[in-house]
């Protein structure tokens, strides 16, 4: 009986749920064969079923829609049936005027469920499976109605009348236009003397509340302040009860920043929100904060949380929400205060559902979870050493408390810390507090230790069946396999032969394994949500914007309802699962960038930005857009890239420090270098460096990028010794933090410096070293670029090496022309033409197109980039060729283009001197 009582408190009949039941009757009428009336096609019938499925999924939302809002949603999917469905819903609701009407309605509703003898029915007959989503919803409604007392049924009738009357301004219900004759029936029951019943009911509720709260996971959540108000209230006879005539209800489309206290401030108990709904609302807001980051409204939501704390101080999860809100708005002190307050009040027993101890919660609460959250907070704010100290302490406490799940998550957090920051002295810190690696920690490098921890974290997550952590660990393993070479862990004894190179097949394997998480949500049974966190997403997915999602010039909020169309299959997969799945595609884009496949990188970035933008954080979505903008700049030129950048800036305007800002500085810097504006390039490089944190090991990628660009500025200014010093310092930093892929780029930069300074002999070893790194890490495009630089070095040694240089270029051409950008292709074409011109066995007069065609292509690509210096070189070579051929008009045309680019360079040089 206690379980049934708990169910009735968790699921109560409301007018909105009654409306859903009426529509379900239309979808699956009892004893109806073939296609039921009024549907004329299966597509109409299936469309209504998808709509009903979304309604049932969102029925436990903290906000329920009004009747006029439900009718408006019917207009989106009803089509020609819109008016019939709306009229039928209105007539059916208005016909429920007495308890007998409600009893007859639910008795008829029971008939649409298929029973044990459903297998002998006609194949064409429509039967609602009791175990389906719609069937379970109907059964819950039947059970909830059967548990209602007579007085509760009377209250339900009053609420139905109010529910209908509130929609008169939008949709006219003729049955209620009469002189209130139809509302007299429910009012007649309301006029009954309910004083004794109400007082007795309230007293019983007050006496049993603490017991119910402890035993039941889903209970009617009435704040203690509200309970005390009821205790102190003097219940007078009938007139006091008759005063309850218009409960307040908040629309489903209300903003998340609306005051939640409105929904619990209703004088009618039917609209008090259950604990399940409140917790679901808070979980949904936590998910929204993590996705939107700093763009989430700080002050508006903070006021909502404060009001909720006043009404329900026992909701400790509110403190956790305040911590998240401060965390993503970079308010360190407020975040630290709220995370301490949360664990002081709740001892970690509420709000961190992803960790469960095998031995239960001890008398001191879940101290290890508090340490895990504190460590991740330090990680977020860029305090790696403090984060590592706290996380290693969390490992120790988790082992003491036998909290295997928390230990698995803590190991994963330490792996992320090692991977992101790469602190050189981490090994000693971990070995001092984490006993499983203490014995081997002294003999392992940071990278080997990271590999050991990744494997152990993955095995622990698999043994504990923590599926989302397993998927996350597979992504971490893919990143490790992409950027690190696996070396033998033993430093003595016989070693198995191991090829010191990365394996792209391992990266693809780990990415596929991480995507297997989606298979857990493949069937309908697994889509049944276990909490109220995701139910509101169903209704929100009813409307989808038409047109392209990428770089849309329209704002997200549109007033024109015609711009939306109904999405027939709303997504029911939890947001965290979709986010993990999307991360695998975003990482695929990064992996193909590293390996050098531009089309595959672009395809995965497009797929992520199109399919996973709604479920991912704004920072990750901005990263995907940044990749697409960079692709446009490299392959289409700056004009299209800056146009896309302008749209992206409008889309991510709320992000204070986003990938879009970083991409903008990179594009402006490249454009300034190509046009010869070196002072502007230096200013942009300085702004890029400011974005990085001053903490050692934090934002290391931005620091490397800024140093690389500073060295290129010095090369363009012919300050080769300073450029070499910057490159050597950068190489030491990359070696310290084990950035092997970046090392290949720095070595290639050193080769470029020696080539430009006229020391080709010194540059060849650096180019060969870069080629060795590229082969070890399968960096195909960078390998082709290093091969091109090596060819240029050989060619600069004299014409006797022209054939060797030409062979190197032709060997790299498939990758350069297939995956290289405009600049790389132009360099290859110009070097090829130089090789032909330097070769004494080649005759320009016999095969002029062998030289002119690559030069024409190079000049076109370079003019798109506005790369004046290299474009001038291309036109200079063309003028020489035309002069040898005796084509004077073409020679003068090429010479004119040459002078144009030289003039542009001189103008930029004068502007730099004047600044």
C-alpha positions in Angstrom: 0.0 0.0 0.0 3.0 2.3 0.7 4.3 1.7 -2.8 1.0 2.6 -4.3 0.8 5.7 -2.2 4.2 6.7 -3.3 3.2 6.2 -6.9 0.1 8.3 -6.5 2.2 11.1 -5.0 4.7 10.9 -7.9 2.1 10.8 -10.7 -1.1 12.8 -10.2 -3.9 13.4 -12.7 -4.1 16.9 -14.1 -6.2 18.4 -16.9 -3.2 18.3 -19.2 -2.7 14.6 -18.7 -6.4 14.2 -19.2 -6.1 16.0 -22.6 -3.3 13.6 -23.6 -5.5 10.6 -22.7 -8.3 12.1 -25.0 -5.8 12.4 -27.9 -4.6 8.8 -27.2 -8.2 7.6 -27.6 -8.3 9.3 -31.0 -5.0 7.6 -31.9 -6.1 4.1 -30.8 -9.9 3.9 -30.4 -11.1 0.7 -28.9 -12.4 -2.1 -31.2 -11.4 -0.1 -34.3 -10.0 -1.9 -37.3 -7.8 -0.6 -40.1 -7.1 3.1 -40.2 -9.3 4.9 -37.6 -11.4 7.9 -38.2 -10.6 10.8 -39.0 -7.2 9.8 -40.4 -6.9 9.5 -44.2 -3.4 8.2 -44.4 -0.8 6.3 -42.3 1.5 9.3 -42.3 -1.2 11.4 -40.5 -1.6 8.6 -38.0 2.1 8.2 -37.4 2.6 11.9 -37.0 0.0 12.0 -34.2 1.7 9.1 -32.5 5.1 10.9 -32.5 3.4 14.0 -31.1 1.7 11.9 -28.3 5.0 10.2 -27.6 6.7 13.6 -27.0 3.8 14.8 -24.8 4.0 11.7 -22.6 7.8 12.1 -22.3 7.3 15.7 -21.1 4.3 15.0 -18.9 6.4 15.2 -15.7 7.9 18.5 -16.6 7.8 21.1 -13.8 5.8 23.4 -16.2 2.6 22.1 -17.8 1.2 23.8 -20.9 -2.2 25.4 -20.9 -5.0 24.2 -23.2 -4.5 27.0 -25.7 -0.8 26.1 -25.9 -1.7 22.5 -26.5 -4.1 23.5 -29.3 -1.3 25.6 -30.8 1.0 22.6 -30.8 -1.8 20.6 -32.5 -1.8 23.2 -35.3 1.9 22.5 -35.9 1.2 18.8 -36.6 -2.5 18.5 -37.3 -2.6 19.8 -40.8 -6.0 19.3 -42.3 -7.0 17.5 -39.1 -6.2 20.5 -36.9 -9.7 21.9 -36.5 -11.3 18.4 -35.9 -8.7 17.5 -33.3 -9.1 20.8 -31.5 -12.9 20.7 -31.5 -12.9 17.1 -30.4 -10.6 17.9 -27.5 -12.7 20.9 -26.4 -16.0 18.9 -26.6 -14.6 16.0 -24.7 -13.2 18.2 -21.9 -16.4 20.2 -21.6 -18.5 16.9 -21.4 -16.7 16.0 -18.1 -19.1 17.7 -15.7 -19.5 15.1 -12.9 -17.6 12.3 -11.2 -19.7 9.8 -13.2 -18.4 11.3 -16.4 -14.8 10.9 -15.3 -15.5 7.3 -14.2 -17.0 6.5 -17.6 -14.1 8.2 -19.4 -11.4 6.2 -17.6 -13.5 3.0 -18.0 -13.5 3.6 -21.8 -9.8 4.4 -21.7 -9.1 1.0 -20.2 -10.6 -0.6 -23.3 -7.9 0.8 -25.7 -5.2 -1.4 -24.0 -4.5 -4.8 -25.5 -5.0 -7.7 -23.1 -3.8 -11.3 -22.9 -6.1 -12.3 -25.7 -4.8 -9.6 -28.1 -3.1 -12.3 -30.1 -6.4 -13.6 -31.5 -7.6 -10.2 -32.7 -7.6 -9.1 -36.3 -4.2 -8.2 -37.8 -5.5 -4.9 -38.9 -6.9 -3.9 -35.5 -5.1 -1.1 -33.7 -4.0 -2.3 -30.2 -2.2 -0.2 -27.7 0.6 -2.3 -26.2 0.4 -2.0 -22.4 4.2 -2.1 -22.2 4.8 0.6 -24.8 5.4 4.2 -23.8 1.8 5.3 -24.5 0.5 2.1 -22.8 2.5 2.7 -19.7 1.3 6.3 -19.6 -2.3 5.2 -19.9 -1.9 2.6 -17.1 -0.3 5.2 -14.8 -3.2 7.5 -15.4 -5.7 4.7 -14.7 -3.9 3.8 -11.5 -3.7 7.4 -10.3 -7.4 8.0 -11.0 -8.4 4.8 -9.1 -6.5 6.0 -6.1 -8.3 9.4 -5.9 -10.7 10.0 -3.1 -14.2 11.4 -4.0 -13.2 14.9 -2.8 -10.0 14.7 -5.0 -12.2 13.8 -8.0 -14.3 16.9 -7.3 -11.1 19.1 -7.2 -10.1 17.6 -10.5 -13.4 18.6 -12.0 -12.9 22.1 -10.8 -9.4 22.2 -12.2 -10.7 21.0 -15.6 -13.3 23.8 -15.7 -10.6 26.3 -14.8 -8.2 24.8 -17.4 -10.8 25.2 -20.1 -11.9 28.7 -19.1 -8.3 30.0 -19.1 -8.2 29.3 -22.8 -11.3 31.1 -23.8 -9.3 34.1 -25.0 -7.6 32.0 -27.6 -9.9 29.2 -28.3 -13.7 29.4 -27.8 -15.4 26.6 -26.0 -19.1 27.0 -26.7 -20.1 24.6 -23.9 -18.8 27.2 -21.4 -20.3 30.2 -23.0 -23.7 29.5 -21.4 -24.7 30.9 -18.0 -22.2 28.7 -16.2 -24.7 25.9 -16.2 -22.0 23.3 -16.8 -19.8 24.4 -14.0 -22.5 24.1 -11.5 -22.0 20.4 -11.2 -18.4 20.6 -10.0 -19.2 23.6 -7.9 -22.0 21.6 -6.3 -19.5 19.1 -5.1 -17.2 21.9 -4.0 -19.9 23.2 -1.8 -19.9 20.1 0.3 -18.6 20.4 3.9 -15.0 19.3 3.5 -13.6 20.9 6.7 -13.2 17.7 8.6 -11.7 15.9 5.7 -9.2 18.6 4.8 -8.0 19.1 8.4 -7.6 15.4 8.9 -5.8 15.0 5.6 -3.3 17.9 6.4 -2.5 16.6 9.9 -1.8 13.1 8.5 0.4 14.6 5.8 2.4 16.6 8.4 2.9 13.7 10.7 4.1 11.3 8.0 6.1 13.7 5.9 9.5 12.9 7.3 9.0 9.2 7.1 7.7 9.4 3.5 10.6 11.6 2.5 13.1 9.1 3.7 11.5 6.0 2.2 10.1 7.1 -1.1 12.2 8.3 -4.0 9.2 10.1 -5.6 7.2 12.1 -3.2 5.0 15.2 -3.3 7.5 18.0 -2.7 5.9 20.6 -0.3 8.4 22.9 1.2 8.7 23.1 4.9 7.7 26.8 4.9 4.5 25.9 3.1 3.8 23.0 5.5 4.2 25.4 8.5 1.8 27.8 6.8 -0.8 25.1 6.5 -0.3 24.1 10.1 -0.9 27.6 11.3 -4.0 28.2 9.0 -7.4 28.1 10.5 -9.7 26.2 8.2 -13.2 27.8 8.2 -16.3 26.1 6.6 -17.3 26.1 3.0 -16.6 29.7 1.9 -12.9 29.3 2.5 -12.9 26.3 0.3 -15.0 27.9 -2.4 -12.3 30.6 -2.7 -10.0 28.1 -4.5 -11.2 28.7 -8.0 -8.2 29.6 -10.2 -4.9 27.8 -9.7 -1.9 29.4 -11.2 0.0 27.4 -13.7 3.1 28.3 -15.6 3.4 27.7 -19.4 5.7 25.0 -20.7 7.3 27.5 -23.0 8.2 29.9 -20.1 11.9 30.8 -19.9 14.1 28.8 -17.6 14.8 32.0 -15.7 11.1 32.3 -14.6 10.5 32.3 -10.8 10.0 28.7 -9.9 8.2 29.7 -6.7 5.2 30.6 -8.9 4.6 26.9 -9.5 4.7 26.1 -5.8 2.8 29.1 -4.6 -0.5 27.9 -5.9 -3.3 27.6 -3.3 -4.4 24.4 -5.0 -2.5 21.3 -3.9 -2.9 19.7 -7.3 -0.3 22.1 -8.7 2.4 21.5 -6.1 5.4 20.1 -7.9 6.7 16.7 -6.9 10.3 16.2 -5.7 10.9 14.3 -8.9 9.9 17.3 -11.0 11.9 19.8 -8.9 15.0 17.6 -9.2 14.4 17.1 -12.9 14.2 20.9 -13.3 17.5 21.4 -11.5 19.2 18.7 -13.5 18.0 20.2 -16.7 19.3 23.6 -15.7 22.6 22.1 -14.7 22.8 20.6 -18.2 22.0 23.9 -19.7 24.7 25.7 -17.7 27.3 23.2 -18.8 26.2 23.6 -22.4 25.9 27.4 -22.5 28.8 28.2 -20.2 29.4 31.9 -19.6 26.4 32.9 -21.8 23.9 31.5 -19.3 22.1 34.3 -17.5 23.9 34.6 -14.1 21.9 37.0 -12.1 18.4 35.9 -13.3 19.0 32.2 -12.5 20.7 33.1 -9.2 17.6 34.9 -8.0 15.5 31.8 -9.0 17.8 29.6 -6.9 17.6 32.0 -3.9 13.8 31.9 -4.0 13.8 28.2 -4.3 16.1 27.9 -1.3 13.8 30.1 0.8 10.8 27.8 -0.1 12.7 24.5 0.2 15.9 24.8 2.2 16.3 21.0 2.3 17.0 21.1 -1.5 20.8 21.0 -1.2 21.2 20.5 -4.9 20.4 24.2 -5.3 23.8 25.0 -3.7 25.4 22.7 -6.4 23.6 24.7 -9.1 24.9 27.9 -7.6 28.4 26.5 -7.7 28.0 25.5 -11.4 26.6 29.0 -12.2 29.6 30.7 -10.6 32.1 28.2 -12.1 31.1 28.9 -15.7 31.1 32.6 -15.1 34.7 32.4 -13.8 33.8 33.6 -10.2 36.3 31.6 -8.3 35.5 32.7 -4.7 31.7 32.3 -5.1 32.2 28.9 -6.7 34.5 27.8 -3.9 32.0 29.1 -1.3 29.0 27.3 -2.8 30.8 23.9 -3.3 31.8 24.0 0.3 28.3 24.9 1.4 26.8 22.2 -0.7 29.0 19.4 0.8 28.6 21.0 4.3 24.8 20.7 4.1 24.4 17.5 2.0 27.6 15.6 2.8 27.5 14.6 -0.9 24.4 12.5 -0.6 22.4 14.5 -3.0 23.2 15.9 -6.5 26.1 13.7 -7.5 24.2 10.7 -8.9 27.0 9.5 -11.1 29.0 8.1 -8.2 27.7 5.4 -5.9 29.7 3.8 -3.1 29.8 0.0 -2.9 29.5 0.2 0.9 27.1 3.0 1.1 27.7 6.5 2.6 29.7 6.6 5.8 29.0 8.8 8.8 31.1 11.6 7.4 29.3 11.7 4.1 31.0 11.4 0.7 34.2 13.2 1.4 35.8 11.7 -1.7 33.2 13.2 -4.0 33.7 16.6 -2.4 37.4 16.2 -3.2 36.6 15.2 -6.8 34.4 18.2 -7.4 37.0 20.5 -5.8 39.8 19.1 -7.9 37.7 19.6 -11.1 37.0 23.2 -10.0 40.8 23.8 -9.7 41.2 22.2 -13.1 38.6 24.5 -14.6 40.3 27.6 -13.3 43.7 26.5 -14.5 45.3 25.5 -11.2 46.9 22.2 -12.2 49.1 21.6 -9.1 46.3 22.3 -6.7 43.9 20.1 -8.7 46.4 17.2 -8.7 46.9 17.4 -5.0 43.2 17.4 -4.3 42.6 14.6 -6.8 45.3 12.3 -5.4 43.8 12.8 -2.0 40.4 11.8 -3.5 42.1 8.6 -4.8 43.3 7.8 -1.3 39.9 8.4 0.4 38.1 6.5 -2.3 40.3 3.5 -1.7 39.8 3.8 2.1 36.0 4.0 1.6 35.9 1.3 -1.1 34.1 3.7 -3.4 35.1 2.1 -6.7 33.0 4.3 -8.9 34.4 7.5 -7.4 37.9 6.1 -7.8 37.2 5.4 -11.5 36.0 8.9 -12.1 39.0 10.3 -10.1 41.4 8.4 -12.2 39.8 9.6 -15.4 40.1 13.2 -14.0 43.8 12.7 -13.3 44.3 11.4 -16.8 42.6 14.5 -18.2 44.8 16.6 -16.1 48.0 14.9 -17.3 46.8 15.1 -20.9 45.8 18.7 -20.8 48.6 20.3 -18.7 51.4 17.8 -19.0 53.2 18.9 -15.8 56.7 17.5 -15.7 56.8 16.8 -12.0 53.4 15.1 -11.7 54.9 11.7 -11.4 56.3 12.3 -7.9 53.0 13.8 -6.7 51.0 10.8 -7.9 53.5 8.2 -6.7 53.3 9.6 -3.2 49.5 9.0 -2.7 48.4 6.5 -5.3 49.7 3.1 -4.2 49.0 1.1 -7.4 51.6 3.0 -9.4 54.0 3.8 -6.6 56.1 0.7 -7.3 56.6 1.6 -11.0 56.1 5.4 -10.9 59.9 6.1 -10.4 60.8 4.3 -13.7 58.1 5.7 -15.9 57.9 9.0 -17.8 54.8 11.2 -17.6 53.5 9.8 -20.9 54.0 6.2 -19.8 52.3 6.9 -16.5 49.4 8.5 -18.4 49.1 5.4 -20.5 49.1 3.1 -17.4 46.4 5.3 -15.7 44.3 5.4 -18.9 44.3 1.6 -19.2 43.5 1.1 -15.5 40.7 3.7 -15.6 39.2 2.1 -18.6 39.3 -1.4 -17.1 37.8 -0.2 -13.8 35.0 1.6 -15.7 34.3 -1.5 -17.7 34.2 -3.7 -14.6 31.8 -1.3 -12.9 29.6 -1.0 -16.0 30.0 2.8 -16.0 29.1 3.1 -19.7 29.5 6.9 -20.1 32.9 6.8 -18.4 33.9 3.9 -20.6 33.0 6.0 -23.7 34.9 9.0 -22.3 38.0 6.8 -21.6 38.0 5.5 -25.1 38.1 9.1 -26.4 41.0 9.7 -24.0 42.8 6.6 -25.3 42.2 7.8 -28.9 43.8 11.2 -28.1 46.8 9.4 -26.5 47.2 7.1 -29.5 47.1 10.2 -31.8 49.7 12.3 -30.1 52.0 9.8 -28.2 54.2 6.9 -29.3 53.7 3.8 -27.1 57.1 2.7 -25.7 57.9 -0.4 -23.6 57.1 0.1 -19.9 60.1 -2.1 -18.8 63.5 -0.4 -18.6 65.4 -3.7 -18.3 65.3 -7.3 -19.5 64.2 -8.6 -22.9 61.9 -6.2 -24.7 59.4 -7.1 -27.4 60.1 -5.4 -30.7 57.9 -2.3 -31.0 57.7 0.0 -33.9 58.2 3.6 -32.5 55.2 5.1 -34.4 51.6 5.9 -33.8 48.9 3.7 -35.2 46.0 5.4 -36.9 44.0 2.1 -36.8 44.1 2.2 -33.0 42.7 5.8 -33.0 39.9 4.7 -35.3 39.2 1.6 -33.1 39.0 3.7 -29.9 36.7 6.2 -31.6 34.4 3.4 -32.8 34.3 1.9 -29.3 33.4 5.3 -27.8 30.4 5.5 -30.2 29.1 2.1 -29.1 27.4 4.0 -26.1 24.6 5.0 -28.5 23.7 1.3 -28.9 22.5 1.3 -25.3 19.6 3.6 -26.4 18.7 1.7 -29.6 15.4 0.1 -28.4 12.3 1.7 -27.0 12.7 0.1 -23.6 16.0 1.8 -23.0 14.6 5.2 -23.9 12.4 5.3 -20.7 14.1 8.0 -18.7 14.9 7.3 -15.0 14.6 10.8 -13.8 13.0 14.1 -14.7 16.1 15.7 -16.2 15.4 15.1 -19.9 11.6 15.0 -20.2 11.3 18.6 -21.2 13.5 18.1 -24.2 10.7 16.2 -25.9 8.4 19.2 -26.2 11.2 21.5 -27.0 12.1 19.3 -30.0 8.6 19.7 -31.5 9.8 22.8 -33.5 13.0 22.9 -35.6 14.2 25.8 -37.7 14.2 25.4 -41.4 17.3 26.1 -43.5 20.9 25.7 -42.7 22.0 25.5 -39.1 25.6 26.5 -40.0 26.3 30.2 -40.2 22.6 31.1 -40.3 22.0 34.8 -40.6 18.8 34.5 -38.6 18.6 34.8 -34.8 17.8 31.6 -32.9 14.5 33.1 -31.6 12.1 33.7 -34.4 8.6 35.2 -34.1 7.3 33.8 -37.3 5.8 30.4 -36.6 5.8 29.5 -40.3 9.6 29.3 -40.1 9.3 26.1 -38.0 8.3 22.6 -38.9 7.4 19.7 -36.8 10.1 17.2 -36.1 8.4 13.8 -36.3 11.0 11.9 -34.3 12.1 13.9 -31.3 15.4 12.9 -29.7 15.0 11.0 -26.4 18.7 10.2 -25.9 20.1 11.8 -22.7 22.1 15.0 -23.4 25.2 13.7 -21.8 25.2 10.7 -24.2 24.7 12.9 -27.2 27.5 15.1 -26.0 29.9 12.2 -25.8 28.8 10.9 -29.2 29.3 14.4 -30.6 32.8 14.6 -29.0 33.9 11.6 -30.9 33.0 13.3 -34.2 34.7 16.5 -33.1 37.8 14.5 -32.2 37.6 12.7 -35.6 37.8 16.1 -37.2 40.9 17.0 -35.2 42.5 13.6 -35.9 42.0 14.0 -39.7 43.5 17.5 -39.4 46.6 16.0 -37.8 46.8 13.2 -40.3 46.3 15.7 -43.2 43.0 14.7 -44.7 41.2 18.1 -45.2 38.0 16.6 -46.8 37.4 14.2 -43.9 38.2 16.8 -41.3 35.7 19.2 -42.9 33.0 16.5 -43.2 33.3 15.5 -39.5 33.2 19.2 -38.4 30.1 19.8 -40.5 28.5 16.7 -39.1 29.2 17.8 -35.5 28.0 21.4 -36.1 24.8 20.1 -37.8 23.7 17.2 -35.7 25.2 17.8 -32.2 25.0 21.6 -31.7 21.9 21.4 -29.5 23.4 18.9 -27.1 26.9 20.2 -26.9 28.6 23.0 -25.0 28.8 26.4 -26.8 32.6 26.2 -26.6 32.7 22.9 -28.5 30.3 24.2 -31.1 32.4 27.3 -31.5 35.4 25.0 -31.9 33.6 23.2 -34.8 32.7 26.5 -36.4 36.3 27.7 -36.0 37.6 24.6 -37.9 35.1 25.3 -40.7 36.2 28.9 -40.9 39.9 28.0 -41.0 39.1 25.5 -43.8 37.5 28.3 -45.8 40.5 30.5 -45.3 43.0 27.8 -46.4 41.1 26.6 -49.4 38.8 29.5 -50.5 40.7 32.6 -49.4 40.1 35.3 -46.8 37.0 36.9 -48.4 34.7 33.9 -47.7 36.4 33.1 -44.4 35.8 36.7 -43.0 32.2 36.5 -44.2 31.7 33.3 -42.3 33.6 34.7 -39.3 31.2 37.7 -39.1 28.2 35.3 -38.8 30.0 33.2 -36.3 30.8 36.2 -34.1 27.1 37.1 -34.0 26.2 33.5 -33.1 28.7 33.3 -30.2 28.7 36.9 -29.1 27.9 35.9 -25.5 31.1 33.9 -25.1 33.8 36.0 -23.5 36.7 33.8 -24.5 35.8 31.5 -27.3 37.5 29.6 -30.1 35.9 32.1 -32.6 38.0 34.9 -31.0 41.1 32.8 -31.4 40.3 32.0 -35.0 39.7 35.7 -35.7 43.2 36.6 -34.4 44.8 33.8 -36.4 43.1 34.9 -39.7 43.9 38.5 -39.2 47.5 37.6 -38.4 47.9 35.4 -41.5 46.3 38.2 -43.7 48.7 40.8 -42.2 51.7 38.6 -42.9 50.6 37.9 -46.5 50.0 41.5 -47.2 53.3 42.5 -45.6 51.9 44.5 -42.7 54.3 43.3 -40.1 53.5 45.7 -37.3 49.9 44.8 -37.4 50.9 41.1 -37.4 53.0 41.7 -34.3 50.1 43.4 -32.5 47.8 40.5 -33.3 50.4 38.0 -32.2 50.7 39.9 -28.8 46.9 39.8 -28.5 47.0 36.1 -29.2 49.6 35.5 -26.5 47.5 37.4 -24.0 44.7 34.9 -24.3 46.9 32.2 -22.7 47.2 31.8 -19.0 50.4 32.8 -17.2 50.4 29.5 -15.3 53.0 27.0 -16.5 51.5 24.2 -18.5 48.1 25.9 -18.9 46.9 26.9 -22.4 50.1 25.4 -23.8 48.6 25.1 -27.3 48.0 28.9 -27.5 51.5 29.6 -26.2 53.0 27.4 -28.9 50.8 29.0 -31.6 51.9 32.5 -30.5 55.6 31.6 -30.5 55.3 30.1 -34.0 53.6 33.2 -35.3 56.2 35.4 -33.6 59.0 33.5 -35.3 57.3 33.8 -38.7 57.1 37.6 -38.3 60.8 37.7 -37.6 61.5 35.6 -40.7 59.4 38.0 -42.8 61.4 40.9 -41.3 64.7 39.1 -42.3 65.7 38.9 -38.6 66.9 35.3 -38.9 69.0 35.0 -35.8 66.2 36.2 -33.5 63.8 33.9 -35.3 66.1 30.9 -34.7 66.4 31.8 -31.0 62.6 31.9 -30.7 62.3 28.5 -32.5 65.0 26.9 -30.4 63.2 28.1 -27.2 59.9 26.8 -28.6 61.5 23.4 -29.3 62.7 23.1 -25.7 59.2 23.9 -24.4 57.6 21.3 -26.7 60.2 18.7 -25.6 59.5 19.5 -22.0 55.8 19.0 -22.3 56.2 16.1 -24.8 54.4 17.8 -27.6 55.8 15.6 -30.3 53.5 16.7 -33.1 54.4 20.3 -32.5 58.1 19.4 -32.4 57.8 18.3 -36.1 56.4 21.8 -36.9 59.1 23.6 -35.0 61.8 21.5 -36.8 60.3 22.4 -40.1 60.3 26.1 -39.0 64.0 25.9 -38.3 64.6 24.4 -41.7 62.7 27.3 -43.2 64.8 29.9 -41.3 68.0 28.4 -42.6 66.6 28.3 -46.2 65.6 31.9 -46.1 68.9 33.0 -44.5 70.9 31.2 -47.3 72.2 28.4 -45.2 70.6 25.5 -47.0 73.2 23.0 -45.8 72.3 23.7 -42.2 68.6 23.5 -43.0 68.6 20.0 -44.6 69.1 18.1 -41.2 66.2 20.0 -39.7 64.0 19.1 -42.6 65.0 15.4 -42.4 64.4 15.4 -38.6 60.9 16.8 -39.3 60.3 14.1 -41.9 61.3 11.5 -39.3 58.8 12.9 -36.8 56.1 13.0 -39.5 56.6 9.4 -40.4 56.4 8.3 -36.7 53.2 10.1 -36.1 51.6 9.6 -39.6 51.4 13.3 -40.3 50.9 13.0 -44.0 50.2 16.6 -44.9 53.0 17.9 -42.7 55.3 15.2 -44.2 54.4 16.5 -47.7 55.1 20.1 -46.6 58.5 19.0 -45.1 59.3 17.2 -48.4 58.5 20.4 -50.3 60.9 22.4 -48.0 63.6 19.7 -48.5 63.2 20.1 -52.2 63.5 23.9 -51.9 66.7 23.4 -49.9 68.2 21.1 -52.4 67.3 23.4 -55.3 69.0 26.3 -53.5 72.2 24.4 -53.4 72.5 24.7 -57.2 71.0 23.5 -60.6 72.8 20.2 -60.3 70.2 19.2 -57.6 67.2 20.3 -59.7 66.2 16.7 -60.7 66.4 15.5 -57.1 64.3 18.3 -56.0 61.8 17.7 -58.8 61.5 14.0 -57.9 60.8 15.0 -54.3 58.0 17.4 -55.3 56.4 14.9 -57.7 56.4 12.3 -54.9 54.6 14.7 -52.6 52.2 16.1 -55.2 49.3 13.6 -54.6 49.0 14.8 -51.0 49.9 18.5 -51.7 47.3 18.9 -54.5 44.7 16.7 -52.9 44.8 18.0 -49.3 47.0 21.1 -49.3 45.7 24.6 -49.1 46.1 27.5 -51.5 49.5 28.6 -50.1 51.0 25.1 -50.0 49.9 24.3 -53.5 51.2 27.6 -54.8 54.6 27.0 -53.2 54.7 23.5 -54.8 53.8 24.9 -58.3 56.5 27.7 -58.0 59.2 25.2 -56.9 58.2 22.8 -59.7 58.6 25.7 -62.2 62.0 26.6 -60.7 63.2 23.1 -61.0 62.3 22.9 -64.7 63.9 26.3 -65.4 67.1 25.2 -63.5 67.4 21.9 -65.3 69.8 22.3 -68.2 68.2 19.4 -70.1 64.8 21.0 -70.1 63.8 23.3 -73.0 61.3 26.0 -72.3 60.6 26.7 -76.0 59.7 23.1 -76.6 57.4 22.6 -73.6 56.4 26.1 -72.3 53.2 24.9 -70.7 55.1 22.6 -68.3 56.3 25.9 -66.7 53.5 28.3 -67.4 50.6 26.2 -66.3 51.8 25.7 -62.7 52.8 29.4 -62.5 49.3 30.5 -63.6 47.7 28.3 -61.0 50.0 29.5 -58.3 49.3 33.2 -59.2 45.6 32.6 -59.0 45.8 30.9 -55.6 48.1 33.6 -54.2 45.9 36.5 -55.3 43.1 34.9 -53.4 45.3 34.9 -50.4 46.7 38.4 -51.2 50.2 36.9 -50.6 52.0 39.7 -52.3 55.6 38.5 -52.0 55.1 35.0 -53.3 52.6 36.3 -56.0 55.3 38.7 -57.2 57.7 35.8 -57.5 55.3 33.8 -59.6 54.6 36.7 -62.0 58.4 37.4 -62.2 59.0 33.9 -63.3 56.1 34.1 -65.8 57.6 37.3 -67.3 61.0 35.6 -67.7 59.3 32.6 -69.5 57.3 34.9 -71.8 60.4 36.9 -72.6 62.2 33.7 -73.6 59.3 32.7 -75.8 59.2 36.2 -77.4 55.6 36.8 -76.3 56.0 40.5 -75.4 52.4 41.3 -74.7 52.1 38.5 -72.1 55.5 39.5 -70.7 54.3 43.1 -70.1 51.1 41.8 -68.5 53.0 39.6 -66.1 55.4 42.4 -65.4 52.5 44.7 -64.6 51.1 42.2 -62.2 54.6 41.9 -60.7 54.9 45.6 -60.2 51.4 45.7 -58.6 52.3 43.3 -55.9 55.7 44.9 -55.3 54.0 48.3 -54.9 51.6 46.8 -52.4 54.5 45.4 -50.4 56.3 48.8 -50.4 53.0 50.5 -49.3 52.7 48.2 -46.4 56.3 48.7 -45.5 55.8 52.5 -45.5 52.7 52.2 -43.3 54.7 50.1 -40.8 57.4 52.8 -40.6 54.8 55.6 -40.1 53.0 53.7 -37.3 
